Amino acid sequence: MNASPEPTVLVTGATGTVGEFVVEELGQRECTVRALSRDPPADDEHAVAFDFTKPETWGRAFEGGDTLFVVRPPDITRVGSTVNSAIDAAIRSGVHHVVVLSVLGAERNPLLPHRRIERHVADADCTYTFLRASFFMQNFDEVHAADIRERDELFVPAGDGTTSFVDARDVAAVAAEALTEHGHVNRAYDLTGPEALDYHEVAAVFSDVLGRDISYRQPGALAFGRRKLDAGEQPGFVLVMLGIYTTARLGLAGRVSDDVSWILGRDPRPLAEYVADYRAAFTPATGEPATEVAHVQH
Ligand SMILES: NC(=O)c1ccc[n+]([C@@H]2O[C@H](COP(=O)([O-])OP(=O)(O)OC[C@H]3O[C@@H](n4cnc5c(N)ncnc54)[C@H](OP(=O)(O)O)[C@@H]3O)[C@@H](O)[C@H]2O)c1
């Protein structure tokens, strides 16, 4: 780690599902945080403009950075290998430790873009930590909230397969630890929730916590794709989702690891806690804007 008592931590994807919580976690640690995003708010002194596809933004974004959190944007068509080029630029600027947000099972899938980033970082002139995260619980409020709120249903083509859902807040807590503390150099962690659940069990948790009946529909790939496209999702994103739910349906998403508890010294959050904290996203509107996620406890 850097000899400096207050390292400067660079966070890409700082407005995203995990990155937002990473910035929040780092705010409670002894470090200087730089939140990188394409359109940073003018009134945030920690926010700096950064775009993986615009190398002209990299110099200012990376200057003086010690550690770097890498979030590969989910946009699969436009980012490509520029992520690796940006990482190289950050290392040339002085970054010595890179924490990569990766995907559970990446080590077994050489074609996965996250695995290509991992391999690039492992060969680069820096130390690293790979965070191979399972499926985020937050996908429910980001992608499926309307189905739950308006139709009382989970509409995913995941069959009877299980998934070891992890709360993005726990992934962020591990990331903050790896970005600022010793002991995580050149390690890869599998970040999962406490248990693997199939979507029948997920629906039961939602029903129990929300106090109304949420049912699990098992649409085929075509029906699922049609509904998501009709809802305005991009075709590339729908394909990614289909791939993810197929992985679950085939029984490949249910591995549970104790890495989160080992690193944080506490159990990962269970699904019921997530649903309770995000209750507003799944509750039919009563005069408030339906899409607003209010009172999320971080
Ligand atoms: N969703 C899951 O269940 C899951 C599980 C494991 C791993 N992952 C991985 O986690 C990563 C994040 O996925 P997510 O779905 O949670 O997305 P996200 O982090 O919520 O959103 C993407 C982030 O990328 C930033 N971004 C987009 N285009 C960019 C660009 N050209 N240059 C710089 N930043 C850019 C966006 O920030 P601005 O718009 O502010 O620039 C936003 O903060 C992905 O690599 C995904 O594969 C996801």
The ligand as an SDF file (V2000), in Angstrom:
LIG
                    3D

 48 52  0  0  0  0  0  0  0  0999 V2000
  -25.8500   -6.4600  -12.2110 N   0  0  0  0  0  0  0  0  0  0  0  0
  -25.3380   -7.5460  -11.6370 C   0  0  0  0  0  0  0  0  0  0  0  0
  -26.0340   -8.3800  -11.0590 O   0  0  0  0  0  0  0  0  0  0  0  0
  -23.8430   -7.7490  -11.6910 C   0  0  0  0  0  0  0  0  0  0  0  0
  -23.2600   -8.7920  -10.9650 C   0  0  0  0  0  0  0  0  0  0  0  0
  -21.8610   -8.9490  -11.0040 C   0  0  0  0  0  0  0  0  0  0  0  0
  -21.0960   -8.0680  -11.7460 C   0  0  0  0  0  0  0  0  0  0  0  0
  -21.7100   -7.0780  -12.4520 N   0  0  0  0  0  0  0  0  0  0  0  0
  -20.8640   -6.1540  -13.2310 C   0  0  0  0  0  0  0  0  0  0  0  0
  -20.8550   -4.9150  -12.5500 O   0  0  0  0  0  0  0  0  0  0  0  0
  -20.6220   -3.8750  -13.5030 C   0  0  0  0  0  0  0  0  0  0  0  0
  -21.6410   -2.7620  -13.2670 C   0  0  0  0  0  0  0  0  0  0  0  0
  -22.8990   -3.2290  -13.6770 O   0  0  0  0  0  0  0  0  0  0  0  0
  -24.2340   -2.4890  -13.2460 P   0  0  0  0  0  0  0  0  0  0  0  0
  -25.3190   -3.1420  -14.0000 O   0  0  0  0  0  0  0  0  0  0  0  0
  -24.3060   -2.4540  -11.7570 O   0  0  0  0  0  0  0  0  0  0  0  0
  -24.0350   -1.0310  -13.8340 O   0  0  0  0  0  0  0  0  0  0  0  0
  -23.8840    0.3300  -13.0570 P   0  0  0  0  0  0  0  0  0  0  0  0
  -22.6060    0.3180  -12.2820 O   0  0  0  0  0  0  0  0  0  0  0  0
  -25.1260    0.6200  -12.2860 O   0  0  0  0  0  0  0  0  0  0  0  0
  -23.8610    1.4200  -14.1880 O   0  0  0  0  0  0  0  0  0  0  0  0
  -22.7660    1.6060  -15.0280 C   0  0  0  0  0  0  0  0  0  0  0  0
  -21.8060    2.7000  -14.5580 C   0  0  0  0  0  0  0  0  0  0  0  0
  -20.8770    2.8510  -15.5970 O   0  0  0  0  0  0  0  0  0  0  0  0
  -20.7010    4.2210  -15.8510 C   0  0  0  0  0  0  0  0  0  0  0  0
  -20.4010    4.3740  -17.2760 N   0  0  0  0  0  0  0  0  0  0  0  0
  -21.1930    4.0160  -18.3160 C   0  0  0  0  0  0  0  0  0  0  0  0
  -20.5500    4.2780  -19.4770 N   0  0  0  0  0  0  0  0  0  0  0  0
  -19.3410    4.8030  -19.1370 C   0  0  0  0  0  0  0  0  0  0  0  0
  -18.2440    5.2830  -19.8840 C   0  0  0  0  0  0  0  0  0  0  0  0
  -18.2400    5.2860  -21.2350 N   0  0  0  0  0  0  0  0  0  0  0  0
  -17.1520    5.7430  -19.2190 N   0  0  0  0  0  0  0  0  0  0  0  0
  -17.1380    5.7930  -17.8620 C   0  0  0  0  0  0  0  0  0  0  0  0
  -18.1510    5.3480  -17.0920 N   0  0  0  0  0  0  0  0  0  0  0  0
  -19.2490    4.8640  -17.7310 C   0  0  0  0  0  0  0  0  0  0  0  0
  -21.9760    4.9150  -15.4610 C   0  0  0  0  0  0  0  0  0  0  0  0
  -21.6570    6.2060  -14.9690 O   0  0  0  0  0  0  0  0  0  0  0  0
  -22.0150    7.5860  -15.6940 P   0  0  0  0  0  0  0  0  0  0  0  0
  -23.2340    7.3400  -16.5310 O   0  0  0  0  0  0  0  0  0  0  0  0
  -22.2420    8.5090  -14.5350 O   0  0  0  0  0  0  0  0  0  0  0  0
  -20.8050    7.9340  -16.4660 O   0  0  0  0  0  0  0  0  0  0  0  0
  -22.4690    4.0460  -14.3030 C   0  0  0  0  0  0  0  0  0  0  0  0
  -21.9730    4.5360  -13.0700 O   0  0  0  0  0  0  0  0  0  0  0  0
  -20.6880   -4.5130  -14.8880 C   0  0  0  0  0  0  0  0  0  0  0  0
  -19.3920   -4.7470  -15.3470 O   0  0  0  0  0  0  0  0  0  0  0  0
  -21.4140   -5.8130  -14.6030 C   0  0  0  0  0  0  0  0  0  0  0  0
  -21.1020   -6.8130  -15.5470 O   0  0  0  0  0  0  0  0  0  0  0  0
  -23.0480   -6.8790  -12.4260 C   0  0  0  0  0  0  0  0  0  0  0  0
  1  2  1  0
  2  3  2  0
  2  4  1  0
  4  5  1  0
  4 48  2  0
  5  6  2  0
  6  7  1  0
  7  8  2  0
  8  9  1  0
  8 48  1  0
  9 10  1  0
  9 46  1  0
 10 11  1  0
 11 12  1  0
 11 44  1  0
 12 13  1  0
 13 14  1  0
 14 15  2  0
 14 16  1  0
 14 17  1  0
 17 18  1  0
 18 19  2  0
 18 20  1  0
 18 21  1  0
 21 22  1  0
 22 23  1  0
 23 24  1  0
 23 42  1  0
 24 25  1  0
 25 26  1  0
 25 36  1  0
 26 27  1  0
 26 35  1  0
 27 28  2  0
 28 29  1  0
 29 30  1  0
 29 35  2  0
 30 31  1  0
 30 32  2  0
 32 33  1  0
 33 34  2  0
 34 35  1  0
 36 37  1  0
 36 42  1  0
 37 38  1  0
 38 39  2  0
 38 40  1  0
 38 41  1  0
 42 43  1  0
 44 45  1  0
 44 46  1  0
 46 47  1  0
M  CHG  2   8   1  16  -1
M  END
$$$$
